[in-house]
Amino acid sequence: MPRRRKKKTVRIIYPSAGPLPLRLAARYAGVLLVFSDASAKRHGGLAAVLFDTAESEAVISTQTVPIVGSNELELQAALFALTQAEQHFPGRPLALFSDNQDAVIRLTRTQEKGSTQDPELSQMLSERGIALLLDHATIYWIKGHSSCRGNMLADLHAAEAAS
C-alpha cells in the first residue's frame, strides 16, 4: 500500500491593526517606525516603510538594485530605510525594524563598538550621510512573516520592486 502524503498546512497570518503588534507598540510610542526589507527575483528590490505615528498612513519608498547576496541585500535595504527616514523625517528619533538578523547584528555592532569594527559598513554609512543617524536609532529584529503589518508591507513592496 502506497504511503499517504501529509496535506500541506496553510498558515494564515493575521496582520496587526497598527504597524507593530500590541506587545511592541507601547515600547516604541512617539518614535518614527521604520521597516526595511529586500527581495531578489529578476532584480534586487529594496523597500522602506515609514510610520510617523502608529495611526498615520505609511510612507513607502522602493528601489531596484542589482542582485547581490541575500544578507548584503538586506543590509542595503536597512541603509536605504535609514536614508529615507532622514529624507522624509529629518532629526526624528527612530526605531528600525528588519527581519534579517545578520543586518541587525552588523548595525548594532557598529553602534556599540564603533565604525572601526566594520570599515565597509562605515564607508556605506558615510557615503549616505547617515552615520550620526545610526548612532541615535534603535535597531530591532522582528520575525519575518509574522503578524507585524509594517513588516508585511515591506515584504510586499520589496517583492514588487524586485520584479
C-alpha positions in Angstrom: 0.0 0.0 0.0 1.5 3.4 -1.0 2.3 6.0 1.6 -0.1 8.8 2.1 1.4 12.3 1.8 0.6 14.7 4.6 -1.5 17.6 3.5 0.3 20.8 3.3 -0.8 23.1 6.2 -1.6 26.6 5.1 -0.7 29.1 7.8 -2.9 32.1 7.8 -1.3 35.2 9.2 -3.5 38.0 10.5 -1.7 41.4 10.4 -1.7 43.6 13.4 -4.0 46.6 13.5 -1.1 49.0 13.8 2.3 48.9 12.3 3.6 46.8 15.3 1.9 44.0 17.3 0.4 45.2 20.5 3.1 43.6 22.6 5.7 46.0 21.0 3.6 49.1 20.2 3.8 50.8 23.7 7.6 50.4 23.7 8.0 52.4 20.5 5.3 55.0 21.0 6.4 58.5 19.9 9.2 57.4 17.6 9.3 57.1 13.9 8.7 53.4 13.0 10.9 52.3 10.1 10.6 48.9 8.4 13.1 47.6 5.8 13.1 44.5 3.6 14.8 43.2 0.5 13.8 40.7 -2.2 15.7 39.0 -5.0 13.8 38.0 -8.2 14.9 39.2 -11.6 16.4 42.2 -9.8 17.1 43.2 -6.2 14.3 45.1 -4.6 14.6 47.3 -1.5 11.7 48.7 0.5 11.4 51.2 3.3 8.1 51.6 5.1 7.9 54.6 7.5 5.1 55.4 10.0 5.2 58.8 11.6 2.8 57.6 14.3 1.0 54.3 14.8 -2.2 55.8 13.4 -0.7 57.5 10.4 -0.5 56.2 6.8 2.7 54.6 5.7 5.3 56.5 3.6 6.6 53.8 1.2 9.8 54.0 -0.8 11.2 51.4 -3.1 14.4 51.0 -5.1 15.5 48.4 -7.7 19.2 47.4 -7.4 21.5 44.7 -8.8 21.2 41.3 -7.1 23.9 40.6 -4.5 24.0 38.1 -1.7 20.9 37.9 0.5 22.4 39.3 3.7 24.1 42.1 1.7 20.8 43.0 0.0 19.1 43.1 3.4 21.8 45.4 4.8 21.3 47.7 1.7 17.6 47.7 2.5 18.3 48.8 6.1 20.6 51.6 5.0 18.0 52.6 2.3 15.4 52.8 5.0 17.6 54.9 7.2 18.3 57.3 4.3 14.5 57.6 3.6 13.8 58.3 7.2 16.3 61.1 7.2 15.0 62.5 4.0 11.3 62.4 4.9 11.5 63.0 8.7 14.9 64.7 9.4 16.0 64.7 13.0 13.3 62.4 14.3 14.2 59.6 16.8 13.5 56.3 15.1 13.3 52.6 15.5 14.5 50.5 12.6 12.9 47.0 12.2 14.4 44.4 10.0 13.6 40.7 9.5 17.3 39.9 8.8 19.3 39.1 11.9 22.7 39.5 10.1 21.9 43.1 9.1 20.6 43.9 12.6 23.8 42.4 14.2 26.1 44.3 11.9 24.3 47.6 12.5 24.1 47.0 16.3 27.8 46.1 16.5 28.7 49.3 14.6 26.6 51.3 17.1 28.1 49.6 20.2 31.7 49.2 19.2 32.3 51.9 16.7 32.8 52.1 12.9 36.3 50.7 13.1 34.8 47.2 13.6 33.3 47.2 10.1 35.1 49.5 7.7 33.0 48.5 4.8 29.8 49.4 6.6 31.4 52.6 7.9 32.1 53.7 4.4 28.5 52.9 3.3 27.1 55.0 6.2 29.4 57.9 5.4 28.6 57.8 1.7 24.9 58.1 2.5 25.4 60.7 5.3 23.6 58.6 7.9 26.4 57.7 10.3 25.1 60.1 13.0 21.5 58.9 12.4 22.5 55.3 13.1 24.1 56.3 16.5 20.7 57.5 17.7 18.5 54.8 16.2 17.0 51.8 18.0 17.5 48.7 15.9 15.3 45.7 16.4 15.0 42.3 14.8 11.4 41.3 14.0 10.4 37.8 13.0 9.8 37.6 9.2 6.3 36.6 8.0 4.8 37.4 11.4 1.8 39.4 12.3 3.6 42.7 12.1 1.8 44.9 9.5 4.8 47.1 8.9 7.0 44.1 8.0 4.3 42.7 5.8 4.1 45.9 3.8 7.9 46.0 3.5 7.9 42.4 2.2 5.2 43.2 -0.4 6.8 46.3 -1.7 10.3 44.8 -1.8 9.0 41.9 -3.9 7.3 44.4 -6.3 10.5 46.4 -6.7 12.4 43.2 -7.5 10.0 42.0 -10.2 
